Amino acid sequence: AGTAKNWRAYRERFVERQRIAAGLAFWRTHERWLGDAEARFGVPPEVVLGIVGVETFYGRVMGSFRVIDTLATLAFDFPTGRRDRSGFFRSELEEFFVWCARDGTDPVSVLGSYAGAMGLPQFMPSSLNRFAIDLDGDGRVDLAGGGADAVGSVARYLAEFGWKAGMPTHFAATPPAAAEDLALLREKDILPTFSAAQMRERGVGLDEEAQAHAGPLAFVELENGGAPPSHFAGTANFYAITRYNWSSYYAMTVIELARSLKAAWAATAAAPNKA
């Protein structure tokens, strides 16, 4: 509390050498499935990998809590002093039992995060039931040990929330000088609301590519501690990533990790003997 957010520090936690190396290894192992997921859902491999990398370090950190315990505790003994979300977790507990019954899984055996998220993509039970797919066709959905199913499920999730193939996630933007314009733009936060023309009318600086963008944009501001904030114009694809985690810092970190992975993958492909 009272500590300013710092986008650059947040980024450095995830966009770093070891995570990029692990992402490349995961890409090599699951290249076929990443390609299949892109063909089916339009989500590029690096974006899927960006999410899996931020969520679980490609399976290294998937949580060590019994999911049945965490969901039951949050459903019936939610911590005081916070906005009560016990109803949400009761629903997730029900979804968890539905999944276990359908999958033939012992509910006591499943491990996950302190909030009940599971597997490589850290799906809550409701997301697992709604979005998880058997991409490799082996007859069951495995998000914990099956990289193929995790890849396909993340791509499907983003597609269901509006991901558009070929659309950029964001554009560079400079903030308006007038305080009232800045306040109006900030009010909508990550929700794409303004056309490029409307942003320019409010004093936002956009490059030619951003000005030509036909869809709505969100004015995204990321604080940098005591330094000036960073600003972007987020597209519908930026917003789709925030449906995974409702944070502009999270979404931009996924995007930056994805960008680094794509560059590293291209460099490896260009010089395979040096990989």
N, C-alpha and C positions, 0 to 999 in steps of 0.2 A: 504494500500500500504506500502510495506517495512516490513511488519510483517511476520515472518517465519510461515509456516504452522505447526500445531501441532496435529498429529494424536491422541495422547492420550487425549488431551483436547476435540477434536471433538468427540471421542468415548464416553467420560463421559457425554456428553450432551444427548445421546440417550440410552446408555446401563446403565440404572439406575432403581432403585427399582419401581418407580411408572409406568414407561412404561412397565416393565416386568409384573407387576400385571395386567395392562390393557390388555396386550397381552394374558395372561393366561385366563382372563375373555372372551376375544373375541374368543379364541380357544375353550373354553367350549361351548359357544353359537353356534359356527359354525363348530363344530367338524365334523358333517356329510359332510358338503360341502367341507371342507378342505381335507377330505378323498376322496371324489369324484373327486376333482380337481387333487389330486396326482395320482389317478388311471388313469385318462384321459390324463394328461400331464406330469407326472413323476416328478413334482416339490414338494418337501416335505412341509408339513404344516408350519414348522418353517421359511422356506425361504419366503413364501408368507407373513407370519405374520411379518417378519423382514422388508419387504418393506412397508407394510401398517403402521407399527409402526413408521418408520422413516418419511414416507410421511405425515401422518395426525394424529399421536398419536391415531390410531384406531377410527378415525372419530371426535376427539375432535377439530382438527384444519384443516378445509377444505377450508378456505378462505371466506372472506366476501365481495369480489368485484363482481360487476355485470360483468359476462364474456363478454357480448356484448360490454361493455364499454372498458374493458382492451384490448380486441382483436382489436377493432376499433382504439383505440388510438395508439397501437403498430404497427398497419398496415399502418396508414396514418399520424402519427405524432411521429415517432420513435425518441427517445432521441438522440441528437447530441453528438458527442465526443465518440461514441461507434461504433463497427462494425455494419453496417446497416443490420438488419434482418427483415426489413419491408415486404419483399417478403414472408418470412416464415409465418409471422402473417396474411398477406392477405389470404394466403392459408388456415390457420387455421380458419380464420373468415368464409370463404366459407364452410369449413367442419362443422363448428358449425351450420350454417344455414341448411345444409343438414341434420344433426342429428336432429335438432329441428323440421324440417318439417316431417321427418320420424317418430319421436317419438310423435308428437303432443304436443310438449312443447313450451310454450311461451318463446321466446328468452330473453325477459326482466326479466324473473323470475329466471334465473339460476345464482347461485353464485359460485365463485371459487377463485383461487389464483390471485395474481397481474399479472401473466403471462397468465391466462386463463385456468389453469389446474383445473380439476373437480373431485369431489367425493372422496371416501375413497382411491383409488389408485392414485389420481391426474393425470388422463389421460388428455392429450391435445385432442381437438376434432378429429384430424386425427387418433389418437390411439384408441379413443372411437369407431370410425366408423370401424376401421380395426380389433381390437382385442377384444372388449367387447362382452361378451356372456351372455345369459340368462341361467345360470346354474341351477336355481331352477325351470325352466319351467313354470313360471307364466305368460308368454306372453309378458314381456317387460324387458328391461335391466335397472336395477336400481343400479348405482354405488354410489349414495349418501346415500341411506337408506338401500339398500339391501346388506348385508354382503355376501350372497351367490354369487351374481353376481360379486362383487368386487374380491372375492377369485378366482373364476373361470377365471376372466379376467386377473388378474395378472399372474396366472399360465400359461394361454395361451400365454400371451405376452412373458414370459421367454422362453417357448417352441419354439415359432416362431423365437426367436433369438438364438436358438441353445442349450438350456439347455439339458443336458444328464443325465438321471436318474442314480443314484448311483455313479456318478463321483464327487470326491472332488472339492471344489472350489479353493483350494490353498494348497501349501506346504511351510514349513519353508525353508528359504534360507539364506545363508551368502554371502556377496558381494565379488567380486574378489579383489585382492590386486592391480592389475595393472589398472591405470587410463584409459588407452585406452580400456580395456575390459569393464570397468564400463560404459564408455561413449557409447560404441556400444550397450550394453544391455539397457541402459536408452532410447536410441533413439526411440525404438519401443514402449515404454511406456506400455499401458495396452493391446496391441494387442499380442495375443499368436503367437509367431514367431519361437521360438527356441525349439529344442528337448532337452530332459534332458541331452543327451550326449553332445550336442553343448554347453549347459550351463556349464557343467563340464569342457569342453575344455577351456572355457573362465574364469575359476577359481571360478565358483559359487559352494558353498557347498550345497549339497542336501542329504537328508536322503534316506534310501533304498526304501521307498514307492514312493518318488518323482522320483528316478532313474528308477523305474519300470513303470512309467507313459508313456503310448504310444503316447499320443497326444502332440500338441505344448504347450509351456508355455510362459508366459510373465514374465519379471523381474520387479517386482513391488516394488517401493521405496516410503515409507511414512515418511515424515519429522516429527520430534518430537521437534520442537522449537530449543532450543540450545543443546538438547541431541542428541546422534547418531540416525540416522534414522532406521526404521524397514524395513525389506526386506522379500518378499515372492515370490514364483513362482506361478503365477496365471494360472489356467486352462481355458478351453473354458467356463466352468460354471461361473467362475469369470467374464469373458468377457461378458457373457450374462447379468449379473446383471448390468454391466456398460452401457448396452444399455438403461437402465432405467434412469440412470444419469451418464454422461460420466466422472466419477470421481472415482479414486481408493479409495479415502477416504470414499466416499459414499458406494461403494460396500463392503468394509471391515467392515464398521459400520453395514450394513444390515446383514452381515455374523455373526458378533459378537453378535448382538441382537438375531439373530436366534439361535445361539449356547446357549445363556443364557436361552432363552425360552424353548428350547428342554430339557435342564437340569432341569429347574423348572417344566416342565410338567411331566417328568419322576419321579421326587421326589414326586409330588402331586399324581401321579398314584400309587406310591408305598405306600403312606400313606394317603389315601383319607380322613380319619377322622381328619387329621391335616391341611387340606387345608383351 
